[in-house]
Amino acid sequence: MALPAVILAAFDPGGVPNTVTSINIIDLVDLIFSILWPITVAFFIIMFVLAAYLFATARDPEKIKQARNAVIWGIVGVFVALIAFSIVFIIRNLLPGV
């Protein structure tokens, strides 16, 4: 009956797995941006491919206007995303000690 206790006494499981010693807000923001940036770029690529498809299949002026609006709003979206992703880095460089 004591055999399980003897066997478990010799078992060393090691340290606690997946421990985070310290995480700060800057590392967390960098992690979130490293996940969101590729998703954002992929979204814009898909959006511009869709706009190109709309241009290729447009036959009347209304469809051409719709495709042109898709490109314009795509460009506006790229600039807004670039500004949004840049704000954090600008603030980080302006604040001392961060």
N, C-alpha and C positions, 0 to 999 in steps of 0.2 A: 504494500500500500504506500510505502514511502518513495517508491521509484519515480513517480512523476515529480515530486518535490526535488529529488536529487538531480533529475535531468534539467528542470527549469533553473536550478541554482547555477548550472554551468552555462546557461544561455545569456549572452550579452547583446541586447538589441541595438546598442549604439546610441547616438544622440537623437534628439528629437528632429524628425525630418521637416523640411520646408519652413524653417524658422527665419523670420525677417528680423535682423538685429535692429535696424533703424530705417525708417522710411520718412522722408520729408515731403513737403508739398511740391517742391521742384521736381523731385524724382517721379512723383505721381503724375504731374502735368506732362512731363516728358514721355512717360509710358502711355498716357492717353493719346498724346499727339502722334506717337509712333504707330499707334493702331489706327487712328482716324485719318492720317494723311494718305496712306495708300488707298483707303476706301474712297476718299474724296477724289483722288486722281482717277481711280477707276470709274467713278460715277461721271466725271467730266468727259472722259474718253468715250464712254457709252453714249453720253448726250450728244457729243459732236458727231459721232458715227450715225446716230439717228437723224440729226439735222442734215447730214450729207445725203442720207437715204431720202429724206423728204425733198431735198433739192433735185435729186436724180429722178424721182418719180413725179415731180410737179409738172402738170401740163397746162393748167390755167393760172391766171394772175393771182387768184385767191390762194392757191396752194403755194405759189412762189412767195407770197407775202408771209404765209404761215412758216415756211422754211427759213426765210430771212429773220423773222422774229425769234425762231428757235436758236439761230446762231447768235443774234444780239444778246438774248437772255443768257445764253451759255457763256459768252464773254463777260457779261456783268457778273455772273455767278463765280467765274474764275477769279475776278478781281476782288469780290467780296470775301471769298475763301482765303485768298492770299493775305488780305488785310486782317481777317479774323485770326489766322494762324500767326501773323507777325506781331499782333498787339502784345501777346504774352512775352515774346522775346524783347520787344522794345521796352516794356515795363521792367523786365528783369535787368536790362542794361542801365536803365535810369535809376533804379533803386540801389543805394550803396549796401554792400554786404550780403546781397542775395545771390 
